[in-house]
């Protein structure tokens, strides 16, 4: 078996050494564009690094192990991979199963797909429109050491002060919601921004997108409730609407940036749907 290792530019090539002890040939590649002979992949980075390789991973349909070496690592946490040690064990389990009749620790999960301006963009974690997209943009301009130490929360607080609520219309499977809103989050996974559980009921393999709409409210009230997002308790707010769907369309009175997995993917209007079992992931035994 040959595996590809895909590294964030700031990650040392030396991290691959621990995974080579499995006896599998691992090649460090820039991308998967010409990787027809590769049977599996390892991604060393955060959500943004995973996001950039999703089209190729989906196309090749090969198992991927996410090694949490980014600033947020929300997708890795959703797969119950919280440390390098957990990733090494999951990789060893996968390699051992390849050589025996043991059950492989590979699961098929859903992917979100965003259609805007004639293009399709895949995402694995959470997409956001409005104040949280602006917070993403601010956080992306921060140094990595700050992003990994509460930088997203700081960016969210800065965006809360500057952002003006926007009129948005959400159409989803016969449901139409029109609100003056601070933001809309669309979750395939539960959290973003380093653990903020904005869509706390989301599951990676349930065939549904979780929608969280935060309508306009007093900013001081929202400021007081921001910390509760880390626990998913913001759903108690009467200004928060939460539901699940398989597809939706979002229009806004003014053009708003759309971010997914921490990366800018376009502007409104957008249509968002699901690709069932669109990604094969290597997980710790018993996860998902």
C-alpha positions as CSV (number, residue, x, y, z in Angstrom):
1,X,0.0,0.0,0.0
2,X,1.2,3.5,-0.8
3,X,-0.1,6.5,1.2
4,X,0.1,10.2,0.5
5,X,1.1,12.7,3.2
6,X,-0.3,16.2,2.7
7,X,1.2,18.9,5.0
8,X,0.3,22.4,5.8
9,X,3.2,24.6,4.8
10,X,4.1,25.3,8.5
11,X,4.2,21.6,9.5
12,X,7.6,20.0,9.6
13,X,8.1,17.0,7.3
14,X,9.5,15.2,10.4
15,X,5.9,14.6,11.7
16,X,5.5,11.8,9.1
17,X,8.2,9.6,10.8
18,X,6.0,8.2,13.5
19,X,3.5,7.0,10.9
20,X,6.1,5.3,8.8
21,X,6.7,2.8,11.6
22,X,3.6,1.0,10.3
23,X,5.6,-0.3,7.4
24,X,3.5,1.5,4.8
25,X,5.2,3.5,2.1
26,X,4.3,7.2,2.7
27,X,5.1,9.8,0.1
28,X,5.0,13.5,1.0
29,X,3.0,15.2,-1.8
30,X,1.9,18.8,-2.5
31,X,-1.5,17.6,-3.7
32,X,-3.3,14.5,-5.1
33,X,-3.6,15.7,-8.6
34,X,-1.5,12.8,-10.0
35,X,-1.9,10.3,-7.2
36,X,-3.7,7.5,-9.0
37,X,-1.5,4.8,-7.3
38,X,-2.3,6.1,-3.8
39,X,-4.5,3.9,-1.6
40,X,-4.8,6.3,1.5
41,X,-3.9,9.8,2.6
42,X,-2.8,11.5,5.8
43,X,-3.5,15.2,6.2
44,X,-1.3,17.1,8.7
45,X,-3.0,20.5,9.4
46,X,-6.3,22.0,10.5
47,X,-9.7,22.4,9.0
48,X,-8.5,24.7,6.2
49,X,-5.9,22.2,5.1
50,X,-8.5,19.4,4.9
51,X,-10.9,21.7,3.1
52,X,-8.4,22.4,0.3
53,X,-8.0,18.7,-0.4
54,X,-11.6,17.7,-0.3
55,X,-12.3,17.7,-4.0
56,X,-9.5,15.3,-4.7
57,X,-10.3,13.1,-1.7
58,X,-13.9,12.9,-2.8
59,X,-13.0,12.1,-6.4
60,X,-10.4,9.4,-5.5
61,X,-12.6,7.9,-2.8
62,X,-9.6,6.9,-0.7
63,X,-9.5,6.7,3.2
64,X,-8.0,9.8,4.8
65,X,-6.6,10.2,8.3
66,X,-6.7,13.8,9.7
67,X,-3.8,14.5,12.0
68,X,-4.6,17.5,14.2
69,X,-1.8,20.0,13.7
70,X,-3.7,23.1,12.9
71,X,-5.0,26.0,15.0
72,X,-8.6,24.8,15.5
73,X,-8.8,21.1,14.5
74,X,-12.6,21.0,14.8
75,X,-13.0,18.4,12.1
76,X,-10.4,16.1,13.6
77,X,-12.2,16.4,17.0
78,X,-15.5,15.5,15.3
79,X,-13.7,12.3,14.2
80,X,-12.6,11.8,17.9
81,X,-8.9,12.5,16.9
82,X,-7.8,14.9,19.6
83,X,-4.0,14.3,19.6
84,X,-1.1,13.1,17.6
85,X,-1.0,9.9,19.7
86,X,-4.7,9.1,18.8
87,X,-3.9,9.7,15.2
88,X,-0.9,7.3,15.3
89,X,-3.0,4.6,16.9
90,X,-5.8,5.0,14.4
91,X,-3.3,4.7,11.5
92,X,-1.7,1.6,13.0
93,X,-5.2,0.0,13.4
94,X,-5.9,0.9,9.7
95,X,-2.6,-0.6,8.5
96,X,-3.0,-3.8,10.7
97,X,-6.5,-4.3,9.2
98,X,-5.1,-4.0,5.7
99,X,-2.8,-7.0,6.5
100,X,-5.5,-9.2,8.2
101,X,-9.2,-10.0,8.4
102,X,-9.9,-7.4,11.2
103,X,-12.6,-4.9,10.6
104,X,-11.2,-1.7,9.1
105,X,-11.6,1.5,11.1
106,X,-12.9,3.4,8.1
107,X,-16.2,5.2,8.0
108,X,-18.2,7.0,5.3
109,X,-19.4,10.5,6.2
110,X,-21.3,13.2,4.5
111,X,-19.9,16.3,2.8
112,X,-21.6,19.7,2.4
113,X,-21.6,21.3,-1.0
114,X,-22.0,25.0,-1.7
115,X,-23.2,26.3,-5.1
116,X,-22.5,29.9,-5.8
117,X,-21.6,31.9,-8.9
118,X,-21.7,28.8,-11.1
119,X,-19.1,27.0,-8.9
120,X,-19.3,24.1,-6.4
121,X,-17.3,24.1,-3.1
122,X,-17.2,21.1,-0.7
123,X,-17.0,21.5,3.0
124,X,-16.6,19.0,5.9
125,X,-17.3,21.0,9.0
126,X,-19.4,24.3,9.2
127,X,-20.3,27.0,6.7
128,X,-21.2,30.5,7.9
129,X,-22.7,33.7,6.5
130,X,-22.8,37.1,8.2
131,X,-21.0,38.0,11.4
132,X,-19.3,34.6,11.8
133,X,-17.9,34.9,8.2
134,X,-16.5,38.3,9.1
135,X,-15.0,36.8,12.2
136,X,-13.4,34.1,10.1
137,X,-11.8,36.7,7.8
138,X,-10.4,38.6,10.9
139,X,-9.1,35.4,12.4
140,X,-7.4,34.4,9.2
141,X,-5.4,37.6,9.3
142,X,-4.1,36.7,12.8
143,X,-0.8,34.9,13.5
144,X,-1.2,31.2,14.0
145,X,-0.1,31.3,17.6
146,X,-3.0,33.6,18.4
147,X,-5.6,31.7,16.3
148,X,-4.8,28.6,18.3
149,X,-5.2,30.4,21.6
150,X,-8.6,32.0,21.5
151,X,-8.1,34.1,18.4
152,X,-11.4,33.2,16.8
153,X,-13.3,34.3,20.0
154,X,-11.4,37.6,19.9
155,X,-12.3,38.0,16.2
156,X,-15.9,37.1,16.9
157,X,-16.1,39.9,19.6
158,X,-14.5,42.4,17.2
159,X,-17.0,41.4,14.4
160,X,-19.9,41.7,16.9
161,X,-19.1,45.3,17.4
162,X,-18.6,46.1,13.7
163,X,-21.2,44.0,12.0
164,X,-24.7,45.3,11.1
165,X,-27.5,42.8,10.9
166,X,-28.6,41.9,7.4
167,X,-31.9,40.9,5.9
168,X,-31.7,37.2,4.9
169,X,-34.2,34.8,3.4
170,X,-33.7,31.0,3.9
171,X,-35.7,28.6,1.8
172,X,-35.4,24.9,2.8
173,X,-37.7,22.1,1.7
174,X,-40.9,24.0,1.9
175,X,-39.8,26.2,4.8
176,X,-39.2,29.9,4.3
177,X,-37.6,32.0,7.0
178,X,-37.0,35.7,6.6
179,X,-35.0,37.4,9.3
180,X,-32.8,40.4,10.1
181,X,-30.0,38.3,11.3
182,X,-26.4,38.5,12.6
183,X,-25.4,35.2,11.1
184,X,-26.5,31.8,9.8
185,X,-24.4,28.7,10.4
186,X,-24.8,25.5,8.4
187,X,-23.3,22.5,10.1
188,X,-22.2,19.1,8.9
189,X,-20.2,18.8,12.1
190,X,-20.9,20.4,15.5
191,X,-18.3,23.0,16.0
192,X,-16.0,25.6,14.4
193,X,-13.5,28.3,15.6
194,X,-11.7,25.9,17.9
195,X,-14.6,24.3,19.7
196,X,-17.6,26.7,19.4
197,X,-20.5,24.2,19.2
198,X,-22.7,26.4,16.9
199,X,-24.6,23.4,15.5
200,X,-24.5,21.1,18.6
201,X,-26.9,18.5,17.2
202,X,-25.1,17.9,14.0
203,X,-23.7,14.5,13.0
204,X,-21.3,13.7,10.2
205,X,-23.2,10.7,8.9
206,X,-26.9,11.5,9.4
207,X,-27.7,12.8,5.9
208,X,-28.8,16.2,7.3
209,X,-27.4,19.7,7.6
210,X,-28.1,21.6,10.9
211,X,-29.1,25.2,10.5
212,X,-28.6,27.8,13.2
213,X,-30.0,31.3,12.6
214,X,-29.2,34.1,15.1
215,X,-31.6,36.9,14.6
216,X,-30.9,40.6,15.4
217,X,-30.9,41.4,19.1
218,X,-29.3,43.7,21.5
219,X,-25.5,43.4,21.0
220,X,-24.8,43.5,24.7
221,X,-27.1,40.5,25.1
222,X,-25.4,38.6,22.3
223,X,-22.0,39.5,23.8
224,X,-23.1,37.9,27.1
225,X,-24.2,34.8,25.3
226,X,-21.1,34.3,23.1
227,X,-19.3,32.1,25.7
228,X,-22.3,29.7,25.8
229,X,-21.7,28.7,22.2
230,X,-18.8,26.5,23.4
231,X,-21.4,24.4,25.2
232,X,-24.2,24.6,22.6
233,X,-26.4,26.5,25.2
234,X,-27.1,29.4,22.8
235,X,-30.0,27.4,21.5
236,X,-32.0,28.6,24.6
237,X,-32.1,32.2,23.2
238,X,-35.5,33.1,21.7
239,X,-33.6,34.9,18.9
240,X,-32.0,31.6,17.8
241,X,-33.8,29.3,15.4
242,X,-32.5,25.8,14.8
243,X,-33.6,23.1,12.4
244,X,-32.3,20.4,10.0
245,X,-32.6,20.0,6.3
246,X,-31.0,18.3,3.3
247,X,-30.7,21.5,1.2
248,X,-31.4,25.2,1.4
249,X,-31.0,28.5,-0.4
250,X,-29.9,31.7,1.3
251,X,-30.5,35.2,-0.2
252,X,-29.4,38.4,1.5
253,X,-30.4,42.0,1.0
254,X,-26.7,42.9,0.5
255,X,-23.9,40.6,-0.7
256,X,-22.3,38.7,2.1
257,X,-19.2,36.5,2.2
258,X,-19.6,32.8,2.7
259,X,-17.0,30.9,4.7
260,X,-16.7,27.2,5.1
261,X,-14.1,25.3,7.1
262,X,-12.5,28.7,7.8
263,X,-12.0,29.5,4.1
264,X,-13.8,32.0,1.9
265,X,-15.9,30.1,-0.7
266,X,-18.0,32.8,-2.3
267,X,-20.8,35.3,-1.7
268,X,-24.6,35.2,-1.4
269,X,-26.9,34.1,-2.9
270,X,-25.9,30.4,-2.3
271,X,-27.5,27.0,-2.5
272,X,-26.2,24.4,0.0
273,X,-26.8,20.7,-0.1
274,X,-25.2,17.4,0.9
275,X,-23.3,14.6,-0.7
276,X,-24.2,11.4,1.2
277,X,-21.2,9.3,2.2
278,X,-18.9,11.7,0.2
279,X,-15.8,11.1,2.2
280,X,-14.0,8.1,3.6
281,X,-12.3,8.8,6.9
282,X,-9.9,6.7,9.1
283,X,-11.1,7.0,12.8
284,X,-10.1,5.5,16.1
285,X,-11.7,2.1,16.6
286,X,-15.3,2.5,17.7
287,X,-15.6,6.1,16.7
288,X,-18.7,7.4,14.8
